Amino acid sequence: MKKTNRNFLTILFFILLLLLSVILFNLSNNAAAFAGTLNKYNFSKTSYNSPNIKYVNFYGINLPENKITINGNDIPLRPLIIGLAHEFHINYSLSNDVKGAITLHINKIYLNKALKIIFEAGNLNFSVKNKVLFIGTSSSLKNKFKVYKIKLKNIQASKAITLLTPIMPKGGKIIAMPNGNEILAYDLPSNIKQVNKIIRNIDIKKRIVHIQAKIVDISDNFTRNLGVSWSLSPYHNSTITSTGTNITGFSTPVNLSSGNLNLNIGTSLQNFGLISAQLTMGQQLGYDKIISSPDVSVVSGSAATINSGTTLYYVAYTASSGAGTTAAPTSSTGPTIITQQPITSTLQTITLGLTLTVTPIVESSKNILLDLTVTNSQPNFGQMVNGFPSTTNQSVTTTVSVKNNSTLVLGGILYTEKSRSNNGIPFLSNIPILGYLFSSRQKKVDKEQLMIFISPKIIR
């Protein structure tokens, strides 16, 4: 009896050994077949020494940071995915409905990006659970889709939808909630994790920049006392434009003269508070005139517009469309009656002076990027239309990078004021020839420039 049992166990052992050999043989043949599928389509990968291998996170799976090359037409999709999974030791589960073929020509593409390209080309979805990659069609993975509600704190839901929609995986959907700043996401759990990660990067508090400015008419000599260094270069190339503006409502054509707005950009070696004190003292002494002292807080990336000037009003006359009518005389000797179309008048405005548009962008806690547009509109009395001057518009657009809480100085808008005064003794100064002995005439030429001081400060 014992001998019979021993023989039975021996036979059973050999049977199990045979079955294991068959399984291993099939596995080795499958691996060879899958490797053959890859090699058939000129598969290659970058090689690393073991200590130097780098990994990248692919939805919870650590993939080697290899670059792969595959070139072929009508590549069977299923063997291709299995072959890559075996090659890079990826745990996977492949749905039975994964079939068909794709044409693929990729050269030295990172593995994680190559997998996305393959899944996209094969119209496949995927999810990751417990470090296993589940791959299938939309219908096979549909039962794993879930609905998530994501609350937003800073960014608007509509803007988040605009940013997320182009990068949402195939099959997933996101919508903005009509009430409340929330979005609903319908997708695989692994994809929702990626959506949440993106939202964390875009749903952040925007920085607030406090901008103080002073627009000053200042004498040419007094500028030396302000410690301005004109060595600052624009962050990008500046754009200078200069145009003339015709007065609407008049038919007379006018050739408008114009000139460049040669703007100098610099920084002050003193803080804004000290500059303000100097400008106030200079105004008391007659060296400068403070035109405006705007003070505004603006969100990083948003524009603040500062206007300093006047608005002129004028009446524009326009004739109604259509020609007049002519009526026949009532008698042979009567006059011909001509009816003209009515002329209407409207009140129009022209804004003259300086317009400054500042868009601060916080680069870091120490630096602020400023997009600047300066427009100077002045009346052109040399070109008159029906007694009203045309306007000359000069503008410059530039971008500069400045330190937080520093003072940026814009200058170079130069002009000259000429004045003449006559003083004399009454009656005696009016005597011909002899009147010069009892009077004096003075001519005064003042060279001044318009300067803008801007101090941006990050307050949040």
C-alpha positions as CSV (number, residue, x, y, z in Angstrom):
1,M,0.0,0.0,0.0
2,K,2.8,2.4,0.9
3,K,4.6,1.5,-2.4
4,T,1.4,2.3,-4.4
5,N,1.1,5.7,-2.7
6,R,4.7,6.4,-3.4
7,N,4.3,5.6,-7.0
8,F,1.2,7.8,-7.2
9,L,3.0,10.8,-5.7
10,T,5.9,10.2,-8.1
11,I,3.6,10.2,-11.1
12,L,1.8,13.3,-9.8
13,F,5.1,15.1,-9.3
14,F,6.2,14.4,-12.9
15,I,2.8,15.5,-14.2
16,L,3.1,18.9,-12.3
17,L,6.7,19.3,-13.5
18,L,5.6,18.7,-17.1
19,L,2.7,21.2,-16.8
20,L,5.1,23.8,-15.3
21,S,7.5,23.2,-18.2
22,V,4.7,23.7,-20.7
23,I,3.6,26.9,-19.0
24,L,7.2,28.3,-18.9
25,F,7.7,27.3,-22.5
26,N,4.5,29.1,-23.6
27,L,5.5,32.2,-21.6
28,S,8.9,32.3,-23.1
29,N,7.4,31.9,-26.6
30,N,4.9,34.7,-25.8
31,A,7.6,37.0,-24.6
32,A,9.6,36.2,-27.6
33,A,6.6,36.8,-29.8
34,F,5.9,40.1,-28.1
35,A,9.6,41.1,-28.4
36,G,9.4,40.0,-32.0
37,T,6.4,42.3,-32.5
38,L,8.4,45.3,-31.2
39,N,11.6,44.4,-33.1
40,K,9.6,44.0,-36.3
41,Y,8.7,47.7,-36.2
42,N,12.2,49.0,-35.6
43,F,11.7,49.3,-31.8
44,S,14.6,50.8,-29.9
45,K,15.1,52.5,-26.5
46,T,17.7,54.6,-24.7
47,S,19.8,52.5,-22.3
48,Y,20.9,53.5,-18.8
49,N,23.1,51.9,-16.3
50,S,21.1,50.7,-13.4
51,P,22.2,53.4,-10.9
52,N,21.4,56.1,-13.4
53,I,17.9,55.1,-14.3
54,K,15.4,57.9,-13.7
55,Y,11.7,57.4,-13.2
56,V,8.6,59.5,-13.9
57,N,5.2,59.2,-12.3
58,F,2.6,58.1,-14.7
59,Y,-0.7,58.3,-12.9
60,G,0.7,56.5,-9.9
61,I,3.0,54.1,-11.8
62,N,6.8,54.7,-11.8
63,L,7.9,54.4,-15.4
64,P,11.6,54.5,-16.5
65,E,12.4,57.7,-18.2
66,N,13.4,55.9,-21.4
67,K,13.0,57.4,-24.9
68,I,11.6,54.9,-27.4
69,T,11.4,54.7,-31.2
70,I,8.8,52.7,-33.1
71,N,8.1,53.0,-36.8
72,G,5.5,50.9,-38.7
73,N,2.2,50.8,-40.5
74,D,-0.7,48.6,-39.3
75,I,0.9,47.6,-36.1
76,P,-1.4,45.2,-34.1
77,L,-2.5,47.2,-31.1
78,R,-2.8,44.3,-28.6
79,P,0.6,42.8,-29.1
80,L,2.2,46.3,-29.2
81,I,0.8,47.1,-25.7
82,I,1.7,43.7,-24.3
83,G,5.2,44.0,-25.7
84,L,5.8,47.4,-24.2
85,A,4.4,46.2,-20.8
86,H,6.8,43.2,-20.8
87,E,9.7,45.3,-22.0
88,F,9.4,47.8,-19.2
89,H,7.9,45.5,-16.5
90,I,4.5,47.3,-16.2
91,N,1.7,45.6,-14.3
92,Y,-1.3,45.7,-16.6
93,S,-4.8,44.4,-17.3
94,L,-5.9,44.5,-20.9
95,S,-9.6,44.3,-21.8
96,N,-10.7,41.7,-24.4
97,D,-12.1,44.4,-26.7
98,V,-8.7,46.0,-27.3
99,K,-8.0,45.1,-30.9
100,G,-7.2,46.6,-34.3
101,A,-4.1,48.2,-35.6
102,I,-2.5,51.6,-35.7
103,T,0.2,53.4,-37.8
104,L,2.9,54.7,-35.5
105,H,6.0,56.7,-36.3
106,I,7.6,58.1,-33.2
107,N,11.3,58.9,-32.7
108,K,12.9,59.2,-29.3
109,I,9.8,59.9,-27.4
110,Y,9.6,59.5,-23.6
111,L,7.8,56.2,-22.7
112,N,5.0,58.0,-20.7
113,K,4.2,60.2,-23.7
114,A,4.5,57.3,-26.1
115,L,1.9,55.4,-24.2
116,K,-0.5,58.3,-24.3
117,I,0.0,58.6,-28.1
118,I,-0.7,54.9,-28.5
119,F,-3.8,55.0,-26.4
120,E,-5.0,58.1,-28.2
121,A,-4.4,56.6,-31.6
122,G,-6.2,53.3,-30.6
123,N,-9.1,55.2,-29.1
124,L,-8.5,53.6,-25.7
125,N,-9.0,54.7,-22.1
126,F,-6.9,53.7,-19.2
127,S,-6.9,53.9,-15.4
128,V,-4.5,53.0,-12.6
129,K,-5.4,51.2,-9.5
130,N,-3.0,49.7,-7.0
131,K,-0.1,50.3,-9.5
132,V,-1.8,48.2,-12.2
133,L,-2.6,49.8,-15.5
134,F,-6.1,48.9,-16.7
135,I,-6.5,49.4,-20.5
136,G,-9.7,49.2,-22.5
137,T,-12.2,50.9,-24.7
138,S,-14.6,53.6,-23.4
139,S,-17.4,51.0,-23.1
140,S,-15.4,48.5,-21.2
141,L,-14.2,51.1,-18.6
142,K,-17.4,53.1,-18.5
143,N,-18.6,51.3,-15.3
144,K,-15.5,52.7,-13.6
145,F,-16.3,56.3,-14.3
146,K,-17.4,58.4,-11.4
147,V,-18.7,61.9,-10.8
148,Y,-16.7,64.3,-8.6
149,K,-17.6,67.8,-7.4
150,I,-14.6,70.1,-7.1
151,K,-14.8,73.4,-5.2
152,L,-12.8,76.4,-6.5
153,K,-11.6,79.1,-4.2
154,N,-9.9,81.8,-6.4
155,I,-10.3,81.1,-10.1
156,Q,-13.8,81.3,-11.8
157,A,-15.4,78.0,-12.8
158,S,-15.9,79.2,-16.4
159,K,-12.2,80.1,-16.7
160,A,-11.2,76.7,-15.2
161,I,-13.3,74.9,-17.7
162,T,-11.6,76.8,-20.5
163,L,-8.2,75.8,-19.3
164,L,-9.1,72.1,-18.5
165,T,-11.2,71.2,-21.6
166,P,-8.3,70.9,-24.1
167,I,-6.3,68.5,-21.8
168,M,-9.2,66.3,-20.5
169,P,-8.7,62.6,-21.4
170,K,-11.0,61.1,-24.0
171,G,-14.3,60.1,-22.5
172,G,-14.2,62.5,-19.6
173,K,-16.4,65.5,-19.1
174,I,-16.3,68.6,-17.0
175,I,-19.0,71.2,-16.6
176,A,-19.4,74.4,-14.5
177,M,-22.1,74.5,-11.8
178,P,-24.6,77.2,-12.4
179,N,-24.8,78.1,-8.7
180,G,-21.6,78.3,-6.7
181,N,-18.0,78.4,-7.9
182,E,-17.8,74.6,-8.5
183,I,-17.2,72.2,-11.4
184,L,-18.4,68.6,-11.9
185,A,-16.0,66.1,-13.4
186,Y,-17.0,62.8,-14.8
187,D,-14.0,60.5,-15.4
188,L,-11.9,57.7,-14.2
189,P,-10.5,58.1,-10.6
190,S,-6.9,58.2,-11.9
191,N,-7.8,61.0,-14.3
192,I,-9.6,62.9,-11.6
193,K,-6.4,62.9,-9.6
194,Q,-4.6,64.6,-12.5
195,V,-7.5,67.1,-12.8
196,N,-7.2,68.0,-9.1
197,K,-3.5,68.4,-9.4
198,I,-3.9,70.9,-12.3
199,I,-6.6,72.7,-10.4
200,R,-4.3,73.1,-7.4
201,N,-1.8,74.8,-9.7
202,I,-4.2,77.3,-11.3
203,D,-6.6,77.9,-8.4
204,I,-4.2,80.1,-6.4
205,K,-4.6,83.5,-4.8
206,K,-3.6,86.2,-7.2
207,R,-1.0,88.7,-6.1
208,I,-2.0,92.3,-5.5
209,V,0.3,95.1,-6.5
210,H,0.0,98.6,-5.1
211,I,1.0,101.2,-7.6
212,Q,1.9,104.8,-6.5
213,A,2.7,107.3,-9.2
214,K,3.4,111.0,-9.7
215,I,3.1,112.8,-13.0
216,V,5.2,116.0,-12.8
217,D,6.2,118.9,-15.0
218,I,9.8,119.6,-13.9
219,S,12.5,122.0,-14.9
220,D,15.4,120.5,-16.7
221,N,17.9,121.5,-14.1
222,F,16.0,120.1,-11.1
223,T,16.0,116.5,-12.5
224,R,19.6,116.2,-11.5
225,N,18.6,116.4,-7.8
226,L,16.4,113.4,-8.0
227,G,19.2,110.8,-8.4
228,V,17.8,109.2,-11.6
229,S,19.8,106.6,-13.4
230,W,18.8,106.3,-17.1
231,S,20.6,103.0,-17.7
232,L,17.5,100.7,-17.5
233,S,16.9,98.8,-20.7
234,P,13.4,97.6,-21.8
235,Y,12.6,93.9,-21.0
236,H,11.4,93.6,-24.6
237,N,11.7,95.9,-27.6
238,S,9.7,99.1,-27.3
239,T,7.1,100.1,-29.8
240,I,6.7,103.8,-30.6
241,T,3.8,105.1,-32.6
242,S,2.8,108.6,-33.5
243,T,-0.4,109.6,-35.3
244,G,-2.5,112.7,-36.0
245,T,-6.2,112.8,-35.4
246,N,-8.6,114.6,-37.6
247,I,-11.6,116.4,-36.2
248,T,-14.8,114.5,-37.1
249,G,-17.7,116.4,-38.6
250,F,-15.5,118.6,-41.0
251,S,-14.9,117.7,-44.6
252,T,-11.7,119.7,-45.0
253,P,-8.7,117.3,-45.3
254,V,-5.7,118.2,-43.1
255,N,-2.1,116.8,-43.2
256,L,-1.3,116.3,-39.6
257,S,2.3,116.6,-38.3
258,S,3.6,114.2,-35.7
259,G,6.8,113.2,-34.0
260,N,8.2,110.3,-32.0
261,L,7.6,110.1,-28.2
262,N,11.3,109.5,-27.2
263,L,10.8,108.0,-23.8
264,N,13.7,107.5,-21.4
265,I,13.4,104.8,-18.8
266,G,15.4,104.7,-15.6
267,T,15.3,104.0,-11.9
268,S,15.7,106.3,-8.9
269,L,18.4,105.7,-6.3
270,Q,16.0,107.0,-3.7
271,N,12.7,105.5,-2.4
272,F,9.3,106.9,-3.4
273,G,8.6,108.6,-0.2
274,L,11.8,110.7,-0.4
275,I,11.1,111.5,-4.0
276,S,7.6,112.7,-3.1
277,A,9.0,115.0,-0.5
278,Q,11.6,116.5,-2.9
279,L,8.9,117.0,-5.5
280,T,6.6,118.7,-3.0
281,M,9.5,121.0,-1.9
282,G,10.4,121.7,-5.6
283,Q,6.8,122.7,-6.3
284,Q,6.9,125.2,-3.5
285,L,10.1,126.7,-4.9
286,G,8.8,126.8,-8.4
287,Y,11.0,124.1,-9.8
288,D,8.3,121.6,-10.7
289,K,4.5,121.2,-10.8
290,I,2.8,118.0,-9.6
291,I,0.0,117.3,-12.1
292,S,-1.3,114.2,-10.6
293,S,-0.6,111.7,-7.8
294,P,-2.6,108.5,-8.6
295,D,-2.6,105.7,-6.1
296,V,-4.2,102.3,-7.1
297,S,-4.1,98.6,-6.2
298,V,-4.4,96.1,-9.0
299,V,-4.4,92.3,-9.4
300,S,-1.3,90.9,-11.0
301,G,-1.9,90.6,-14.7
302,S,-4.6,93.2,-14.8
303,A,-4.3,96.7,-16.3
304,A,-4.6,100.0,-14.4
305,T,-5.2,103.1,-16.5
306,I,-4.1,106.6,-15.2
307,N,-5.3,109.7,-17.0
308,S,-4.0,113.2,-16.6
309,G,-5.3,115.8,-18.9
310,T,-8.3,117.8,-20.0
311,T,-11.4,117.1,-22.2
312,L,-12.2,119.6,-24.9
313,Y,-15.8,119.9,-26.3
314,Y,-16.7,121.0,-29.8
315,V,-19.8,121.0,-32.0
316,A,-19.7,118.8,-35.1
317,Y,-22.1,119.6,-37.9
318,T,-23.4,116.8,-40.3
319,A,-25.8,116.9,-43.1
320,S,-28.5,114.2,-43.4
321,S,-28.0,111.7,-46.1
322,G,-29.8,112.2,-49.4
323,A,-30.0,115.0,-51.9
324,G,-32.1,118.1,-51.7
325,T,-35.3,118.5,-53.7
326,T,-36.2,121.1,-56.4
327,A,-39.8,122.3,-56.8
328,A,-41.1,123.9,-60.1
329,P,-42.2,127.5,-59.9
330,T,-45.9,128.1,-59.2
331,S,-46.1,130.5,-62.2
332,S,-44.0,131.4,-65.2
333,T,-42.5,134.3,-63.3
334,G,-42.4,132.7,-59.8
335,P,-39.1,131.6,-58.2
336,T,-37.8,128.0,-58.2
337,I,-38.0,126.5,-54.7
338,I,-35.0,124.4,-53.5
339,T,-35.3,122.4,-50.3
340,Q,-32.1,121.5,-48.6
341,Q,-31.5,118.5,-46.2
342,P,-31.4,119.6,-42.6
343,I,-28.0,119.9,-40.9
344,T,-27.7,118.4,-37.4
345,S,-25.2,119.3,-34.7
346,T,-23.7,117.0,-32.1
347,L,-21.4,117.7,-29.1
348,Q,-18.1,115.8,-29.5
349,T,-15.2,115.5,-27.1
350,I,-11.4,115.2,-27.4
351,T,-9.3,114.0,-24.5
352,L,-5.9,115.7,-24.3
353,G,-3.0,115.0,-22.0
354,L,-1.3,111.9,-20.8
355,T,-2.7,108.4,-20.4
356,L,-0.6,105.8,-18.7
357,T,-1.6,102.1,-18.7
358,V,0.3,99.8,-16.3
359,T,0.0,96.0,-16.2
360,P,2.0,94.6,-13.3
361,I,3.0,90.9,-13.4
362,V,4.6,89.4,-10.3
363,E,7.6,87.3,-11.3
364,S,8.7,86.6,-7.8
365,S,8.7,88.1,-4.3
366,K,11.5,90.4,-5.4
367,N,10.7,91.3,-9.1
368,I,7.7,92.7,-10.9
369,L,7.3,92.9,-14.7
370,L,5.6,96.1,-15.8
371,D,3.9,96.4,-19.2
372,L,3.7,100.1,-19.9
373,T,1.8,102.1,-22.5
374,V,2.2,105.9,-22.5
375,T,0.0,108.0,-24.8
376,N,0.5,111.8,-25.1
377,S,-2.3,113.7,-26.9
378,Q,-1.8,117.4,-27.6
379,P,-3.6,120.0,-29.7
380,N,-1.9,120.9,-32.9
381,F,-2.6,124.6,-33.4
382,G,-0.6,124.6,-36.6
383,Q,-3.3,122.6,-38.3
384,M,-6.7,124.2,-37.7
385,V,-10.0,123.0,-39.0
386,N,-12.9,125.6,-38.9
387,G,-11.0,127.4,-36.1
388,F,-10.5,124.1,-34.0
389,P,-7.1,122.5,-33.6
390,S,-6.4,118.9,-34.6
391,T,-4.7,116.6,-32.2
392,T,-1.3,114.8,-32.3
393,N,-1.1,111.4,-30.6
394,Q,2.2,110.0,-29.5
395,S,2.6,106.7,-27.7
396,V,5.2,104.2,-26.6
397,T,4.7,100.6,-25.4
398,T,7.4,98.8,-23.5
399,T,8.0,96.1,-20.8
400,V,10.5,96.5,-18.0
401,S,11.4,94.3,-15.0
402,V,11.9,96.2,-11.7
403,K,12.5,95.3,-8.1
404,N,9.7,95.2,-5.6
405,N,9.1,98.6,-4.0
406,S,11.6,100.4,-6.2
407,T,10.9,103.5,-8.2
408,L,10.7,103.5,-12.0
409,V,11.1,106.8,-13.8
410,L,9.8,107.7,-17.3
411,G,11.1,110.9,-18.9
412,G,11.9,112.4,-22.2
413,I,8.7,114.2,-23.0
414,L,10.3,117.6,-23.5
415,Y,8.8,120.9,-24.3
416,T,9.7,124.6,-24.2
417,E,7.6,127.4,-22.8
418,K,8.3,130.9,-24.2
419,S,6.9,134.0,-22.5
420,R,7.3,137.8,-23.1
421,S,6.6,140.6,-20.7
422,N,6.6,144.4,-21.1
423,N,7.0,146.7,-18.1
424,G,7.2,150.5,-18.2
425,I,6.2,153.9,-16.7
426,P,2.7,154.8,-17.7
427,F,2.4,157.4,-20.5
428,L,6.2,157.9,-20.7
429,S,6.8,154.4,-22.0
430,N,4.3,155.1,-24.9
431,I,6.3,158.1,-26.2
432,P,7.8,157.2,-29.6
433,I,11.5,156.5,-29.6
434,L,11.9,158.0,-26.0
435,G,9.5,155.4,-24.6
436,Y,12.3,152.8,-24.7
437,L,14.1,154.7,-21.9
438,F,11.1,154.3,-19.6
439,S,10.2,150.6,-20.3
440,S,11.8,147.1,-20.4
441,R,11.0,144.1,-22.4
442,Q,11.8,140.5,-21.2
443,K,11.8,137.2,-23.1
444,K,11.8,134.0,-21.0
445,V,12.4,130.5,-22.3
446,D,11.8,127.6,-19.9
447,K,12.8,124.1,-20.8
448,E,10.8,121.5,-19.0
449,Q,10.0,117.9,-19.3
450,L,7.1,115.7,-18.2
451,M,8.3,112.9,-15.9
452,I,6.4,109.9,-14.5
453,F,7.5,108.2,-11.2
454,I,6.0,104.7,-10.7
455,S,6.6,102.6,-7.5
456,P,5.1,99.1,-7.6
457,K,4.8,97.2,-4.3
458,I,3.6,93.6,-3.7
459,I,1.1,93.8,-0.8
460,R,-0.3,90.2,-1.0
